[in-house]
Amino acid sequence: MANTPSTMLPLGTTTPEFSLRDTITGKTFDLQTLKGTKGTLIMFICNHCPFVKHVNPELKRLGEEYQEKGIGIVAISSNDVANYPQDGPDLMKETAKKEGYSFPYLYDKTQQVAADYQAACTPDFFLFDRKMNLVYRGQLDDSRPGNGIALTGNDIRNALNALLEGNEIDPHQKPSIGCNIKWKKA
């Protein structure tokens, strides 16, 4: 199990646009359709990563709690499915149903979206304000598989709540840690 950290895209970065297929509905969505009225959380995840499996219950809770508050939430898988078939679109749909995701789970076949966001690991979190400027990129919380720390989502929740309340988000953010994005070999 790799321990790859986020690259920590600079705060203030404008969200890169994208148009990807949702593995749950089969529809193609662009960022403008998916963004929330108060902010947008983009999460790079995958099916097989032990770090993502560990945080899945909290991802479900985030969707249930924050989508109704005006936060658009989107999950994207960008892994190379030729070498990691367990991360393919059909299994993504199964995972989304099993985990109870209330948000789209998009497939980044070309890996361009992951490259545009400088996503490095799964899970990797990017929170944008209503103007689509990056205000948080970091960890969900301090919990990791096997470290005995309870899964709370405190770090991302603090950022989400500050955004919703119009408060400044602490710029000192801890990178997420997870499995590396499985890039296609050239």
Secondary structure by P-SEA (a helix, b strand, c coil): ccccccccccccccccccccccccccccccccccccccbbbbbbbbcccaaaaaaaaaaaaaaaccccccbbbbbbbbccccccccccaaaaaaaaaaacccccccccccaaaaaaaccccccbbbbbccccccccccccccccccccccccaaaaaaaaaaaaaccccccbbbbbbccccccccc
